[in-house]
Amino acid sequence: MSNTVVVNMRTCSKTTRVTAELQPDGDTIKIHIASDCAHVREYAEKLGDTISVSDVIDICGSRVVDPRIRQPLSVPCLLPNAIFDAAWMEVGMLSKHLAQDMAKVNDLTFVKDGE
């Protein structure tokens, strides 16, 4: 089974779909990233289609946020967070019920000056 997270970056009008699937060895996760953003596609190529479970459990040394791999993305890009969320659901560190049925959408609110 796999878990998918969709990123709607409204500030740049780009959409990305991340699917994570834990492999039978229990140590690797297949990652599929589909996007209409050239920067995301470049990041996906650098990341490759497989990460380790430790890449999503321990941010120190994680390839997901390695500056050399993450370099094509803008700083506020939510793609790395989507990878973490999809992978965490896949390895049982994030409740599927919470993420898929209750929370459904995490969001940022940009507050207008004076509000």
C-alpha positions in Angstrom: 0.0 0.0 0.0 1.1 3.6 -0.5 0.3 7.0 0.8 -0.1 10.2 -1.2 0.0 13.9 -0.3 -0.8 16.7 -2.7 0.9 20.1 -2.4 -1.0 23.1 -3.7 1.4 26.0 -3.7 -0.9 28.8 -4.2 1.8 31.4 -4.0 3.4 30.0 -7.2 0.3 28.3 -8.7 2.1 24.9 -8.8 0.8 21.5 -7.8 2.8 18.5 -6.7 1.7 14.9 -5.9 4.0 12.8 -3.6 3.5 9.1 -3.2 5.5 7.1 -0.6 5.6 3.3 -0.5 7.5 1.3 2.1 9.5 -1.5 0.5 9.4 -5.1 1.8 12.9 -4.7 3.3 11.4 -2.2 5.8 14.4 0.2 5.4 13.6 1.9 2.1 10.7 4.0 0.8 9.9 4.4 -2.9 9.1 8.0 -3.6 7.2 9.2 -6.7 6.9 12.9 -7.3 4.8 14.4 -10.1 4.6 18.1 -10.6 4.0 20.9 -13.0 7.0 22.8 -11.5 10.4 22.5 -13.2 12.2 23.2 -10.0 10.4 20.3 -8.2 11.1 18.0 -11.1 14.8 18.9 -10.8 14.7 18.3 -7.1 13.0 14.9 -7.7 15.7 13.9 -10.1 18.4 14.8 -7.6 16.6 13.0 -4.7 16.0 9.8 -6.8 13.1 7.5 -6.4 14.2 5.8 -3.2 15.0 7.2 0.3 15.8 5.4 3.5 13.5 5.3 6.5 16.2 7.2 8.4 15.9 10.1 5.8 12.4 10.7 7.3 13.0 9.8 10.9 16.1 11.9 11.5 16.3 15.4 9.9 20.0 15.5 10.6 21.6 13.9 7.5 18.3 13.6 5.8 18.6 13.5 2.0 15.1 15.1 1.8 16.4 18.4 3.1 20.1 18.1 2.1 20.9 21.6 0.7 22.7 20.1 -2.3 19.6 18.1 -3.2 17.0 20.8 -2.1 18.8 23.6 -3.9 16.4 23.9 -6.9 13.5 24.6 -4.5 12.6 28.0 -3.0 12.9 28.2 0.7 9.1 28.3 1.4 8.4 25.3 -0.9 6.3 22.7 0.9 7.5 19.7 -1.1 9.9 18.4 1.6 7.1 18.6 4.2 4.9 16.6 1.9 7.6 13.9 1.5 7.9 13.7 5.3 4.1 13.5 5.7 3.6 10.8 3.1 6.5 8.8 4.4 5.5 9.2 8.0 2.0 7.8 7.2 3.7 5.0 5.3 5.9 3.9 8.3 3.1 4.5 10.9 4.5 7.6 12.5 1.5 9.8 11.4 -2.0 8.6 11.9 -3.7 7.9 8.5 -7.0 8.6 10.2 -5.9 12.0 11.5 -4.2 13.0 8.2 -6.8 11.6 5.7 -10.1 12.0 7.6 -9.7 14.7 10.2 -7.0 17.2 9.2 -7.3 16.7 5.4 -5.5 20.0 4.8 -2.7 21.8 6.6 -2.5 25.4 5.7 -0.7 28.7 6.2 -2.7 31.9 6.5 -1.1 35.1 5.2 -2.4 37.9 7.4 -2.9 41.4 5.8 -1.2 44.3 7.5 -3.3 45.7 10.3 -5.4 42.6 10.9 
